[in-house]
Amino acid sequence: MGLLSEGITEVIAVTQDNAAPIGIIVKPGHSPKMILYKGSKTAENVVNYGWVTANFVSDAYLYTLYAFTDVQKENLRLVFVGGSEMQILVESDAWMAFRTRIVNETKDAYFVELVPVASEYVRDQMRPVNRGFNSVIDATVHATRYVITPDEQLLKMILYHLDIVRKCGGKRELEAAELIKKVCGI
């Protein structure tokens, strides 16, 4: 699959007029999967449209931005793959398009199998990732949970990662940290 490796790969999932950070789960011998929580626009769109694009982005701020705000139309680009019109982020370094199939459903979530349709490397050069980038991703994941259910342990983890961002991040990671603080009321 090239762009995906074993484990959970954090991407920005784009569905119809929507973007949100999502982990794609890859286990040896199995198709890639996502877990989507009911009530989210991403889950609703996967059910209604049957596709998702995984956008690989080297700008940490975008993971935080799309976790807490709606994507603007001008930040999406149409692509035609597998006979279908899909959308990707303009800022993508690379992307993969998938057809989706719900393989299990619980009261709270859909378990979605991903069938690769197409992929493209948009940028020719490798962009190095600093330690702050990784901590932005972790702090964002914890922050999405914290805004729903404020919990002291989540707050400790957010603050731990924001400290790493402060020490190791660049300009965009520091901007993401400020957005996380604002959203969480820190």
Secondary structure, 3 states (H helix, E strand, C coil): CCCCCCEEEEEEEEECCEEEEEEEEECCCCCCEEEEECCCHHHHHHHHHCEEEEEECCCHHHHHHHHHCCCCHHHEEEEEECCEEEEEECCCCEEEEEEEEEEEECCCEEEEEEEEEEEEECCCCCCCCCHHHHHHHHHHHHHHHHCCCCCHHHHHHHHHHHHHHHHHCCHHHHHHHHHHHHHHCC
